Amino acid sequence: MAEVRAEMVANVWKVVVSEGDQVAEGDELVVLESMKMEIPVVADADGTVTALKVAEGDVVQEGDLIAVIE
């Protein structure tokens, strides 16, 4: 199991995957926006997205859980 967490305070600009989607290491999961910069958040392991904890428009804090991949 891999937990994908936010590395900074940011807005969730775009959600690319859904729960149940198969992903490979390096696949884009969500795109965050901070200070007019887009920051892609990528999968750090192959697997299935079993939990997606953010929605477009959410604000995440550093360390917040974005997704779980199993």
ZIPEMO-V789157 format. One record per run of one state. SS is the DSSP state (helix for helix, strand for strand, loop for the rest). FROM is the first residue (numbers start at 1). TO is the last residue. If there is no record, write none. Layout:
# ZIPEMO-V789157
ss->SS from->FROM to->TO
ss->SS from->FROM to->TO
This chain:
# ZIPEMO-V789157
ss->loop from->1 to->1
ss->strand from->2 to->5
ss->loop from->6 to->9
ss->strand from->10 to->15
ss->loop from->16 to->21
ss->strand from->22 to->23
ss->loop from->24 to->27
ss->strand from->28 to->34
ss->loop from->35 to->36
ss->strand from->37 to->42
ss->loop from->43 to->46
ss->strand from->47 to->52
ss->loop from->53 to->58
ss->strand from->59 to->60
ss->loop from->61 to->64
ss->strand from->65 to->69
ss->loop from->70 to->70
